[in-house]
Amino acid sequence: MKTPLFTGACTALVTPFINGKVNDSMLEILLQRQMDAGIGTVVLCGTTGESPTLSTDEKLSIFRHAKQYCGNGCTIIAGTGSNSTQKAIELSRAAEESGVDGLLVVSPYYNKATPEGLVTHYSSIASAVHIPIILYNVPSRTALDLGPATLARLAECDRFIGLKESSNDLSLVMEKMAVIDGRMALYSGNDDLVYNLLTLKGDGVISVVSNILPGAMNRICESFFAGDYESS
């Protein structure tokens, strides 16, 4: 298996604002709160972080500020997905230059890409950067599913090291795990299915709830991996 960016709990961090602008001081407070609770990885500018309404300059400022503040104390994953392949490439390159540790790239929404289109989209982004990428499958938002056959092809690329899976179909998730065959880490994208995916040999969660309860989500994952299933 490729080396995962993280195991356990990761927080899809909200983006704080004040007077219509990104609140850098509050961003530092939120980052510190996560680290103090034992969360060692955050996703910035994902959909929970209001990526559809942030400008490119705002996103890059957030990436740089967070990395400068956290240093090596927290793994920073940048949300750089778009339904435009070229825009996703440009933002992914810029995010890499800002110093982030990895990328979270959602499937192109609205366009309803074919399986071949998905492979081309993701492969084009992977060819443009040199840092790890987590694929993000969220059918309820993108109107398509990143299916087993497509994942099997993408898993051949060393750049793709993980999958954030936000499907509610656990049978389908098991099919995906079978074709991935240990070549990518699997993360739950649904807080209510964290335990289920962990029992299927998942590697953790990219959580929204941990914005509010970072310590609790971290303990759930730590307890599970320690074999304390009742506590988790």
Residue, then its C-alpha position, 0 to 999 in steps of 0.5 A: m500500500k502507498t504511504p497514507l497522508f494520515t490515519g484516524a481522524c482528519t477535520a474538514l475545517v470550516t473557513p472563518f469570516i469577519n466583515g466579509k473577509v477571511n478571518d486569519s486570527m480565527l483560522e489560527i484559533l481553529l487550527q490550534r483547537q484541532m491540534d490540541a485535541g489530537i487531530g493531526t490533519v485538516v482539509l482546508c477549502g473543501t466544501t465544508g470550508e466554502s470552496p465554491t464561494l472562495s476566490t483563488d486568492e482567498k484559498l491560496s492565502i488560507f493554505r499559506h497562512a495555515k502551513q506557516y502557522c502549523g509548520n510540521g504540527c499538522t498535515i495540511i490538505a488543500g481542497t483543489g477540485s473543480n468541474s473544470t480540469q484546467k482550473a483544478i490543475e492551476l489551483s493544485r499547482a498553486a496549492e503545491e507551491s504554497g507548501v501544503d502536504g497533499l490535495l483533496v480533489v472532488s469528482p467534477y460536479y454537474n458535468k456528469a463525466t463518463p468513466e473515461g472522462l473521470v480518468t482523464h480529469y484525474s490523471s491530468i491533475a496528477s500529472a501536473v503536481h508532485i504531492p499526494i492526492i486523495l480522490y473525493n467521491v460524493p455522488s449526492r453532490t456530483a451526480l455521478d459515482l466514482g465506480p470500482a472499474t474507474l478506481a481500479r485504473l486510478a489506483e495504478c497511479d502512484r499519485f493517488i494515495g487515498l479515497k474519501e468515500s461519501s456513498n451510503d452504499l456499503s456493499l458498493v464500498m466493499e466492491k471498491m475496496a476489493v479493486i483498490d486492493g490496498r493500493m489506496a487508503l479509504y476514508s469515510g466522508n460521512d460522520d454517521l458511517v465512520y465505525n462502519l468503514l473502520t470495520l471494513k478496514g478503512d483508514g479513518v475519516i475526513s470529518v465535519v463533526s470534528n469541527i465541534l467535537p475534535g477530541a471525541m472523533n479523535r478518540i473514536c478512531e484511536s480506540f478502534f485502532a487500539g482494539d477497544y471497540e466498545s469505546s469507539 
